[in-house]
Each structure stands twice: as C-alpha cells, then as structure tokens.
Amino acid sequence: MLGDTCNPKLLYIKGGLMLLVGLMASDILVTLHGDWMTVVLLVTAVCGVFAGPIALFSM
C-alpha cells in the first residue's frame, strides 16, 4: 500500500479533481432529471455533506 500524501500540491490536485467529478455528476443528474425537486434534493445532500465537517471545526 502507498503511504499518506503530504505534498500540498498533490492534495490540491486531488481536491480539484474531486470537485470536478462532483460537478460533472451533479450536471448529469440535473440534465437527466431537470425538475426542481431533483435540484432541491441535490442541494440538500451537498449542504448536508459539507455542514458536518464545518460544524466540527467551528467548535
């Protein structure tokens, strides 16, 4: 197994790629199911994923 990556440049590249994959998946989902309920559920899911870590770091 490979060790943990500590190189900041590689971490930014990995984060950018993950953001790109998430945006592409969201775009495909909204394109295929373009109703407002899909968009609301997608926004709710994204906010739920990011609200947890933000709440933990703000304590």
PDB file of N, CA, C and O in Angstrom:
ATOM      1  N   MET A   1       0.829  -1.185   0.000  1.00  0.00           N
ATOM      2  CA  MET A   1       0.000   0.000   0.000  1.00  0.00           C
ATOM      3  C   MET A   1       0.874   1.250   0.000  1.00  0.00           C
ATOM      4  O   MET A   1       1.993   1.255   0.513  1.00  0.00           O
ATOM      5  N   LEU A   2       0.336   2.287  -0.580  1.00  0.00           N
ATOM      6  CA  LEU A   2       1.035   3.559  -0.595  1.00  0.00           C
ATOM      7  C   LEU A   2       0.783   4.310   0.709  1.00  0.00           C
ATOM      8  O   LEU A   2      -0.254   4.139   1.351  1.00  0.00           O
ATOM      9  N   GLY A   3       1.736   5.132   1.083  1.00  0.00           N
ATOM     10  CA  GLY A   3       1.595   5.924   2.299  1.00  0.00           C
ATOM     11  C   GLY A   3       0.694   7.133   2.065  1.00  0.00           C
ATOM     12  O   GLY A   3       0.227   7.368   0.950  1.00  0.00           O
ATOM     13  N   ASP A   4       0.459   7.890   3.123  1.00  0.00           N
ATOM     14  CA  ASP A   4      -0.344   9.107   3.024  1.00  0.00           C
ATOM     15  C   ASP A   4       0.403  10.174   2.240  1.00  0.00           C
ATOM     16  O   ASP A   4       1.624  10.296   2.343  1.00  0.00           O
ATOM     17  N   THR A   5      -0.334  10.936   1.465  1.00  0.00           N
ATOM     18  CA  THR A   5       0.256  12.024   0.703  1.00  0.00           C
ATOM     19  C   THR A   5       0.332  13.266   1.575  1.00  0.00           C
ATOM     20  O   THR A   5      -0.676  13.710   2.126  1.00  0.00           O
ATOM     21  N   CYS A   6       1.530  13.825   1.699  1.00  0.00           N
ATOM     22  CA  CYS A   6       1.718  15.044   2.482  1.00  0.00           C
ATOM     23  C   CYS A   6       2.069  16.230   1.600  1.00  0.00           C
ATOM     24  O   CYS A   6       2.188  17.352   2.092  1.00  0.00           O
ATOM     25  N   ASN A   7       2.238  15.996   0.304  1.00  0.00           N
ATOM     26  CA  ASN A   7       2.606  17.059  -0.617  1.00  0.00           C
ATOM     27  C   ASN A   7       1.391  17.954  -0.873  1.00  0.00           C
ATOM     28  O   ASN A   7       0.394  17.481  -1.419  1.00  0.00           O
ATOM     29  N   PRO A   8       1.448  19.234  -0.493  1.00  0.00           N
ATOM     30  CA  PRO A   8       0.293  20.122  -0.670  1.00  0.00           C
ATOM     31  C   PRO A   8      -0.148  20.263  -2.125  1.00  0.00           C
ATOM     32  O   PRO A   8      -1.341  20.394  -2.400  1.00  0.00           O
ATOM     33  N   LYS A   9       0.790  20.239  -3.044  1.00  0.00           N
ATOM     34  CA  LYS A   9       0.448  20.377  -4.462  1.00  0.00           C
ATOM     35  C   LYS A   9      -0.425  19.200  -4.930  1.00  0.00           C
ATOM     36  O   LYS A   9      -1.407  19.390  -5.648  1.00  0.00           O
ATOM     37  N   LEU A  10      -0.051  17.992  -4.514  1.00  0.00           N
ATOM     38  CA  LEU A  10      -0.849  16.819  -4.880  1.00  0.00           C
ATOM     39  C   LEU A  10      -2.222  16.836  -4.211  1.00  0.00           C
ATOM     40  O   LEU A  10      -3.207  16.392  -4.800  1.00  0.00           O
ATOM     41  N   LEU A  11      -2.287  17.345  -2.984  1.00  0.00           N
ATOM     42  CA  LEU A  11      -3.574  17.423  -2.290  1.00  0.00           C
ATOM     43  C   LEU A  11      -4.514  18.408  -2.987  1.00  0.00           C
ATOM     44  O   LEU A  11      -5.714  18.154  -3.086  1.00  0.00           O
ATOM     45  N   TYR A  12      -3.968  19.539  -3.474  1.00  0.00           N
ATOM     46  CA  TYR A  12      -4.798  20.494  -4.221  1.00  0.00           C
ATOM     47  C   TYR A  12      -5.265  19.903  -5.548  1.00  0.00           C
ATOM     48  O   TYR A  12      -6.402  20.131  -5.962  1.00  0.00           O
ATOM     49  N   ILE A  13      -4.399  19.149  -6.214  1.00  0.00           N
ATOM     50  CA  ILE A  13      -4.793  18.496  -7.470  1.00  0.00           C
ATOM     51  C   ILE A  13      -5.897  17.478  -7.202  1.00  0.00           C
ATOM     52  O   ILE A  13      -6.879  17.413  -7.941  1.00  0.00           O
ATOM     53  N   LYS A  14      -5.738  16.690  -6.154  1.00  0.00           N
ATOM     54  CA  LYS A  14      -6.753  15.692  -5.797  1.00  0.00           C
ATOM     55  C   LYS A  14      -8.076  16.367  -5.443  1.00  0.00           C
ATOM     56  O   LYS A  14      -9.138  15.908  -5.865  1.00  0.00           O
ATOM     57  N   GLY A  15      -8.020  17.455  -4.672  1.00  0.00           N
ATOM     58  CA  GLY A  15      -9.238  18.183  -4.316  1.00  0.00           C
ATOM     59  C   GLY A  15      -9.920  18.766  -5.540  1.00  0.00           C
ATOM     60  O   GLY A  15     -11.146  18.728  -5.649  1.00  0.00           O
ATOM     61  N   GLY A  16      -9.131  19.308  -6.465  1.00  0.00           N
ATOM     62  CA  GLY A  16      -9.693  19.849  -7.700  1.00  0.00           C
ATOM     63  C   GLY A  16     -10.348  18.778  -8.557  1.00  0.00           C
ATOM     64  O   GLY A  16     -11.407  19.002  -9.143  1.00  0.00           O
ATOM     65  N   LEU A  17      -9.712  17.613  -8.628  1.00  0.00           N
ATOM     66  CA  LEU A  17     -10.303  16.512  -9.395  1.00  0.00           C
ATOM     67  C   LEU A  17     -11.602  16.011  -8.756  1.00  0.00           C
ATOM     68  O   LEU A  17     -12.561  15.688  -9.457  1.00  0.00           O
ATOM     69  N   MET A  18     -11.623  15.951  -7.427  1.00  0.00           N
ATOM     70  CA  MET A  18     -12.849  15.526  -6.743  1.00  0.00           C
ATOM     71  C   MET A  18     -13.971  16.532  -6.961  1.00  0.00           C
ATOM     72  O   MET A  18     -15.124  16.145  -7.150  1.00  0.00           O
ATOM     73  N   LEU A  19     -13.641  17.824  -6.936  1.00  0.00           N
ATOM     74  CA  LEU A  19     -14.630  18.859  -7.216  1.00  0.00           C
ATOM     75  C   LEU A  19     -15.149  18.734  -8.638  1.00  0.00           C
ATOM     76  O   LEU A  19     -16.350  18.860  -8.875  1.00  0.00           O
ATOM     77  N   LEU A  20     -14.255  18.487  -9.586  1.00  0.00           N
ATOM     78  CA  LEU A  20     -14.652  18.321 -10.984  1.00  0.00           C
ATOM     79  C   LEU A  20     -15.580  17.123 -11.164  1.00  0.00           C
ATOM     80  O   LEU A  20     -16.577  17.216 -11.880  1.00  0.00           O
ATOM     81  N   VAL A  21     -15.266  16.015 -10.530  1.00  0.00           N
ATOM     82  CA  VAL A  21     -16.115  14.821 -10.618  1.00  0.00           C
ATOM     83  C   VAL A  21     -17.491  15.099 -10.014  1.00  0.00           C
ATOM     84  O   VAL A  21     -18.510  14.697 -10.576  1.00  0.00           O
ATOM     85  N   GLY A  22     -17.523  15.782  -8.878  1.00  0.00           N
ATOM     86  CA  GLY A  22     -18.799  16.118  -8.240  1.00  0.00           C
ATOM     87  C   GLY A  22     -19.642  17.046  -9.100  1.00  0.00           C
ATOM     88  O   GLY A  22     -20.855  16.864  -9.208  1.00  0.00           O
ATOM     89  N   LEU A  23     -19.006  18.041  -9.713  1.00  0.00           N
ATOM     90  CA  LEU A  23     -19.744  18.953 -10.597  1.00  0.00           C
ATOM     91  C   LEU A  23     -20.272  18.237 -11.829  1.00  0.00           C
ATOM     92  O   LEU A  23     -21.394  18.492 -12.268  1.00  0.00           O
ATOM     93  N   MET A  24     -19.470  17.348 -12.385  1.00  0.00           N
ATOM     94  CA  MET A  24     -19.928  16.597 -13.563  1.00  0.00           C
ATOM     95  C   MET A  24     -21.097  15.683 -13.210  1.00  0.00           C
ATOM     96  O   MET A  24     -22.060  15.586 -13.971  1.00  0.00           O
ATOM     97  N   ALA A  25     -21.020  15.010 -12.058  1.00  0.00           N
ATOM     98  CA  ALA A  25     -22.109  14.128 -11.641  1.00  0.00           C
ATOM     99  C   ALA A  25     -23.382  14.926 -11.378  1.00  0.00           C
ATOM    100  O   ALA A  25     -24.477  14.492 -11.738  1.00  0.00           O
ATOM    101  N   SER A  26     -23.238  16.089 -10.752  1.00  0.00           N
ATOM    102  CA  SER A  26     -24.401  16.941 -10.494  1.00  0.00           C
ATOM    103  C   SER A  26     -25.019  17.435 -11.794  1.00  0.00           C
ATOM    104  O   SER A  26     -26.241  17.481 -11.934  1.00  0.00           O
ATOM    105  N   ASP A  27     -24.166  17.803 -12.742  1.00  0.00           N
ATOM    106  CA  ASP A  27     -24.648  18.273 -14.036  1.00  0.00           C
ATOM    107  C   ASP A  27     -25.410  17.175 -14.775  1.00  0.00           C
ATOM    108  O   ASP A  27     -26.462  17.434 -15.359  1.00  0.00           O
ATOM    109  N   ILE A  28     -24.891  15.973 -14.750  1.00  0.00           N
ATOM    110  CA  ILE A  28     -25.574  14.847 -15.407  1.00  0.00           C
ATOM    111  C   ILE A  28     -26.911  14.571 -14.741  1.00  0.00           C
ATOM    112  O   ILE A  28     -27.909  14.340 -15.424  1.00  0.00           O
ATOM    113  N   LEU A  29     -26.942  14.593 -13.408  1.00  0.00           N
ATOM    114  CA  LEU A  29     -28.179  14.331 -12.676  1.00  0.00           C
ATOM    115  C   LEU A  29     -29.246  15.367 -13.009  1.00  0.00           C
ATOM    116  O   LEU A  29     -30.395  15.013 -13.271  1.00  0.00           O
ATOM    117  N   VAL A  30     -28.872  16.646 -13.001  1.00  0.00           N
ATOM    118  CA  VAL A  30     -29.838  17.707 -13.278  1.00  0.00           C
ATOM    119  C   VAL A  30     -30.256  17.672 -14.747  1.00  0.00           C
ATOM    120  O   VAL A  30     -31.405  17.979 -15.066  1.00  0.00           O
ATOM    121  N   THR A  31     -29.340  17.303 -15.644  1.00  0.00           N
ATOM    122  CA  THR A  31     -29.675  17.219 -17.072  1.00  0.00           C
ATOM    123  C   THR A  31     -30.676  16.097 -17.329  1.00  0.00           C
ATOM    124  O   THR A  31     -31.618  16.268 -18.104  1.00  0.00           O
ATOM    125  N   LEU A  32     -30.478  14.961 -16.687  1.00  0.00           N
ATOM    126  CA  LEU A  32     -31.377  13.823 -16.911  1.00  0.00           C
ATOM    127  C   LEU A  32     -32.722  14.004 -16.222  1.00  0.00           C
ATOM    128  O   LEU A  32     -33.758  13.618 -16.763  1.00  0.00           O
ATOM    129  N   HIS A  33     -32.705  14.591 -15.028  1.00  0.00           N
ATOM    130  CA  HIS A  33     -33.928  14.783 -14.244  1.00  0.00           C
ATOM    131  C   HIS A  33     -34.025  16.266 -13.898  1.00  0.00           C
ATOM    132  O   HIS A  33     -33.733  16.658 -12.769  1.00  0.00           O
ATOM    133  N   GLY A  34     -34.428  17.082 -14.851  1.00  0.00           N
ATOM    134  CA  GLY A  34     -34.353  18.523 -14.713  1.00  0.00           C
ATOM    135  C   GLY A  34     -35.477  19.177 -13.940  1.00  0.00           C
ATOM    136  O   GLY A  34     -35.741  20.363 -14.138  1.00  0.00           O
ATOM    137  N   ASP A  35     -36.145  18.450 -13.069  1.00  0.00           N
ATOM    138  CA  ASP A  35     -37.210  19.095 -12.304  1.00  0.00           C
ATOM    139  C   ASP A  35     -36.642  19.749 -11.047  1.00  0.00           C
ATOM    140  O   ASP A  35     -35.512  19.474 -10.644  1.00  0.00           O
ATOM    141  N   TRP A  36     -37.438  20.610 -10.442  1.00  0.00           N
ATOM    142  CA  TRP A  36     -36.965  21.401  -9.311  1.00  0.00           C
ATOM    143  C   TRP A  36     -36.720  20.541  -8.074  1.00  0.00           C
ATOM    144  O   TRP A  36     -35.868  20.878  -7.253  1.00  0.00           O
ATOM    145  N   MET A  37     -37.448  19.441  -7.927  1.00  0.00           N
ATOM    146  CA  MET A  37     -37.281  18.577  -6.759  1.00  0.00           C
ATOM    147  C   MET A  37     -35.899  17.911  -6.765  1.00  0.00           C
ATOM    148  O   MET A  37     -35.289  17.746  -5.709  1.00  0.00           O
ATOM    149  N   THR A  38     -35.414  17.535  -7.923  1.00  0.00           N
ATOM    150  CA  THR A  38     -34.079  16.951  -8.019  1.00  0.00           C
ATOM    151  C   THR A  38     -33.021  17.962  -7.601  1.00  0.00           C
ATOM    152  O   THR A  38     -32.079  17.618  -6.888  1.00  0.00           O
ATOM    153  N   VAL A  39     -33.171  19.202  -8.040  1.00  0.00           N
ATOM    154  CA  VAL A  39     -32.218  20.246  -7.682  1.00  0.00           C
ATOM    155  C   VAL A  39     -32.250  20.515  -6.176  1.00  0.00           C
ATOM    156  O   VAL A  39     -31.202  20.674  -5.551  1.00  0.00           O
ATOM    157  N   VAL A  40     -33.443  20.566  -5.597  1.00  0.00           N
ATOM    158  CA  VAL A  40     -33.568  20.804  -4.149  1.00  0.00           C
ATOM    159  C   VAL A  40     -32.921  19.667  -3.362  1.00  0.00           C
ATOM    160  O   VAL A  40     -32.213  19.915  -2.386  1.00  0.00           O
ATOM    161  N   LEU A  41     -33.157  18.433  -3.774  1.00  0.00           N
ATOM    162  CA  LEU A  41     -32.571  17.292  -3.065  1.00  0.00           C
ATOM    163  C   LEU A  41     -31.054  17.257  -3.231  1.00  0.00           C
ATOM    164  O   LEU A  41     -30.338  16.893  -2.297  1.00  0.00           O
ATOM    165  N   LEU A  42     -30.567  17.624  -4.392  1.00  0.00           N
ATOM    166  CA  LEU A  42     -29.131  17.661  -4.622  1.00  0.00           C
ATOM    167  C   LEU A  42     -28.464  18.727  -3.757  1.00  0.00           C
ATOM    168  O   LEU A  42     -27.419  18.475  -3.157  1.00  0.00           O
ATOM    169  N   VAL A  43     -29.055  19.898  -3.691  1.00  0.00           N
ATOM    170  CA  VAL A  43     -28.509  20.975  -2.849  1.00  0.00           C
ATOM    171  C   VAL A  43     -28.555  20.578  -1.381  1.00  0.00           C
ATOM    172  O   VAL A  43     -27.616  20.854  -0.635  1.00  0.00           O
ATOM    173  N   THR A  44     -29.632  19.936  -0.960  1.00  0.00           N
ATOM    174  CA  THR A  44     -29.749  19.479   0.423  1.00  0.00           C
ATOM    175  C   THR A  44     -28.671  18.446   0.751  1.00  0.00           C
ATOM    176  O   THR A  44     -28.067  18.497   1.822  1.00  0.00           O
ATOM    177  N   ALA A  45     -28.430  17.517  -0.161  1.00  0.00           N
ATOM    178  CA  ALA A  45     -27.406  16.494   0.069  1.00  0.00           C
ATOM    179  C   ALA A  45     -26.016  17.110   0.149  1.00  0.00           C
ATOM    180  O   ALA A  45     -25.226  16.733   1.014  1.00  0.00           O
ATOM    181  N   VAL A  46     -25.707  18.044  -0.730  1.00  0.00           N
ATOM    182  CA  VAL A  46     -24.394  18.685  -0.719  1.00  0.00           C
ATOM    183  C   VAL A  46     -24.210  19.504   0.559  1.00  0.00           C
ATOM    184  O   VAL A  46     -23.147  19.454   1.176  1.00  0.00           O
ATOM    185  N   CYS A  47     -25.229  20.251   0.956  1.00  0.00           N
ATOM    186  CA  CYS A  47     -25.142  21.027   2.200  1.00  0.00           C
ATOM    187  C   CYS A  47     -24.998  20.107   3.405  1.00  0.00           C
ATOM    188  O   CYS A  47     -24.269  20.429   4.343  1.00  0.00           O
ATOM    189  N   GLY A  48     -25.671  18.983   3.392  1.00  0.00           N
ATOM    190  CA  GLY A  48     -25.561  18.034   4.496  1.00  0.00           C
ATOM    191  C   GLY A  48     -24.178  17.423   4.601  1.00  0.00           C
ATOM    192  O   GLY A  48     -23.691  17.172   5.703  1.00  0.00           O
ATOM    193  N   VAL A  49     -23.543  17.183   3.470  1.00  0.00           N
ATOM    194  CA  VAL A  49     -22.204  16.613   3.480  1.00  0.00           C
ATOM    195  C   VAL A  49     -21.191  17.626   4.012  1.00  0.00           C
ATOM    196  O   VAL A  49     -20.298  17.269   4.780  1.00  0.00           O
ATOM    197  N   PHE A  50     -21.331  18.885   3.604  1.00  0.00           N
ATOM    198  CA  PHE A  50     -20.349  19.887   3.999  1.00  0.00           C
ATOM    199  C   PHE A  50     -20.659  20.537   5.334  1.00  0.00           C
ATOM    200  O   PHE A  50     -19.768  21.141   5.932  1.00  0.00           O
ATOM    201  N   ALA A  51     -21.879  20.439   5.824  1.00  0.00           N
ATOM    202  CA  ALA A  51     -22.238  21.084   7.088  1.00  0.00           C
ATOM    203  C   ALA A  51     -21.619  20.339   8.274  1.00  0.00           C
ATOM    204  O   ALA A  51     -21.273  20.966   9.275  1.00  0.00           O
ATOM    205  N   GLY A  52     -21.477  19.034   8.180  1.00  0.00           N
ATOM    206  CA  GLY A  52     -20.910  18.251   9.269  1.00  0.00           C
ATOM    207  C   GLY A  52     -19.485  18.643   9.599  1.00  0.00           C
ATOM    208  O   GLY A  52     -19.198  18.988  10.745  1.00  0.00           O
ATOM    209  N   PRO A  53     -18.573  18.600   8.618  1.00  0.00           N
ATOM    210  CA  PRO A  53     -17.186  18.999   8.921  1.00  0.00           C
ATOM    211  C   PRO A  53     -17.056  20.460   9.336  1.00  0.00           C
ATOM    212  O   PRO A  53     -16.221  20.781  10.181  1.00  0.00           O
ATOM    213  N   ILE A  54     -17.853  21.344   8.768  1.00  0.00           N
ATOM    214  CA  ILE A  54     -17.790  22.756   9.144  1.00  0.00           C
ATOM    215  C   ILE A  54     -18.225  22.934  10.581  1.00  0.00           C
ATOM    216  O   ILE A  54     -17.618  23.712  11.316  1.00  0.00           O
ATOM    217  N   ALA A  55     -19.272  22.223  11.000  1.00  0.00           N
ATOM    218  CA  ALA A  55     -19.746  22.325  12.373  1.00  0.00           C
ATOM    219  C   ALA A  55     -18.707  21.764  13.354  1.00  0.00           C
ATOM    220  O   ALA A  55     -18.558  22.280  14.461  1.00  0.00           O
ATOM    221  N   LEU A  56     -18.003  20.727  12.956  1.00  0.00           N
ATOM    222  CA  LEU A  56     -16.987  20.149  13.848  1.00  0.00           C
ATOM    223  C   LEU A  56     -15.810  21.098  14.030  1.00  0.00           C
ATOM    224  O   LEU A  56     -15.275  21.211  15.133  1.00  0.00           O
ATOM    225  N   PHE A  57     -15.396  21.785  12.962  1.00  0.00           N
ATOM    226  CA  PHE A  57     -14.242  22.676  13.065  1.00  0.00           C
ATOM    227  C   PHE A  57     -14.590  23.994  13.739  1.00  0.00           C
ATOM    228  O   PHE A  57     -13.691  24.699  14.197  1.00  0.00           O
ATOM    229  N   SER A  58     -15.868  24.347  13.814  1.00  0.00           N
ATOM    230  CA  SER A  58     -16.227  25.614  14.429  1.00  0.00           C
ATOM    231  C   SER A  58     -16.367  25.518  15.946  1.00  0.00           C
ATOM    232  O   SER A  58     -16.540  26.538  16.612  1.00  0.00           O
ATOM    233  N   MET A  59     -16.296  24.313  16.499  1.00  0.00           N
ATOM    234  CA  MET A  59     -16.427  24.149  17.943  1.00  0.00           C
ATOM    235  C   MET A  59     -15.190  24.579  18.677  1.00  0.00           C
ATOM    236  O   MET A  59     -15.143  24.502  19.905  1.00  0.00           O
TER     237      MET A  59
END
